Amino acid sequence: MARTPASPPTPYRVCARAGCEATVKKRTAKYCSVRCSSIDPDRRARLRERARHGVVLPLAHQLRLDFESEEWGLNLLESSREEVPLGLSRWAV
């Protein structure tokens, strides 16, 4: 079997932050470190712009977590179902 020669390693990219000349450690990464990513002014501007156009839900339209109705329904089920037969209820501890 003839072996195909291995492809040459891809050169590492340079960090995307302006002024940083460090190489990126992973092929899919854009920045050399988390710190560079967090202080990049272009990235921060993009995030700010995206946040500005985001949809803000007023408090009245946010998801309500109404547990009282759920507990009420469970109590109804519990009261209608008796686990101990009526005649033996006085023996139940």
C-alpha positions as CSV (number, residue, x, y, z in Angstrom):
1,M,0.0,0.0,0.0
2,A,1.3,3.4,-0.9
3,R,1.1,6.0,1.8
4,T,0.1,9.5,1.0
5,P,2.4,12.1,2.4
6,A,1.0,13.9,5.4
7,S,-0.2,17.3,4.7
8,P,2.0,20.0,6.2
9,P,0.8,21.4,9.5
10,T,-1.3,24.5,9.1
11,P,0.4,27.6,10.4
12,Y,-1.1,29.1,13.5
13,R,-3.1,32.3,13.1
14,V,-2.3,35.5,14.9
15,C,-4.6,36.8,17.6
16,A,-7.5,38.9,16.3
17,R,-7.1,41.7,18.8
18,A,-5.4,44.7,17.3
19,G,-1.9,45.1,18.8
20,C,-1.5,41.5,19.9
21,E,1.0,39.5,18.0
22,A,0.6,36.2,19.9
23,T,-0.3,33.1,18.0
24,V,-3.6,31.3,18.5
25,K,-3.3,28.0,20.3
26,K,-6.2,26.2,18.6
27,R,-7.2,26.0,15.0
28,T,-10.7,27.1,15.6
29,A,-9.8,29.9,18.1
30,K,-9.8,33.6,17.2
31,Y,-7.9,35.0,20.2
32,C,-4.8,33.8,21.9
33,S,-6.4,34.0,25.4
34,V,-9.6,34.7,27.3
35,R,-8.0,38.0,28.4
36,C,-7.4,39.1,24.9
37,S,-10.9,38.2,23.9
38,S,-12.4,40.2,26.8
39,I,-10.3,43.4,26.2
40,D,-10.7,43.5,22.4
41,P,-12.4,46.8,21.6
42,D,-13.9,45.6,18.3
43,R,-15.5,42.5,20.0
44,R,-16.8,44.7,22.8
45,A,-18.4,47.1,20.3
46,R,-20.0,44.2,18.4
47,L,-21.4,42.8,21.7
48,R,-22.7,46.2,22.7
49,E,-24.4,46.7,19.3
50,R,-26.0,43.3,19.5
51,A,-27.2,43.9,23.1
52,R,-28.7,47.3,22.0
53,H,-30.9,45.6,19.4
54,G,-32.0,42.8,21.7
55,V,-35.6,42.4,22.7
56,V,-36.3,43.3,26.3
57,L,-39.4,41.8,27.8
58,P,-41.3,44.0,30.2
59,L,-41.8,42.6,33.6
60,A,-45.5,42.0,33.0
61,H,-44.7,39.7,30.0
62,Q,-42.0,37.6,31.6
63,L,-42.6,34.0,32.4
64,R,-44.6,33.5,35.6
65,L,-43.6,30.7,37.9
66,D,-46.9,30.1,39.5
67,F,-46.4,27.2,42.0
68,E,-49.5,27.9,44.0
69,S,-51.9,26.5,41.3
70,E,-49.7,23.4,40.9
71,E,-49.7,22.7,44.7
72,W,-53.5,23.3,44.8
73,G,-54.0,20.7,42.1
74,L,-51.8,18.2,44.0
75,N,-53.7,18.9,47.2
76,L,-57.0,18.1,45.5
77,L,-55.6,14.8,44.2
78,E,-54.2,14.0,47.6
79,S,-57.4,14.8,49.5
80,S,-59.6,12.7,47.2
81,R,-57.2,9.7,47.4
82,E,-56.9,7.9,50.7
83,E,-54.1,5.5,51.0
84,V,-55.4,3.9,54.2
85,P,-58.9,2.3,54.0
86,L,-61.5,4.3,55.9
87,G,-62.0,1.6,58.5
88,L,-58.3,1.3,59.4
89,S,-57.5,5.1,59.4
90,R,-57.4,5.2,63.2
91,W,-54.6,2.6,63.2
92,A,-52.4,4.5,60.8
93,V,-49.6,6.3,62.5
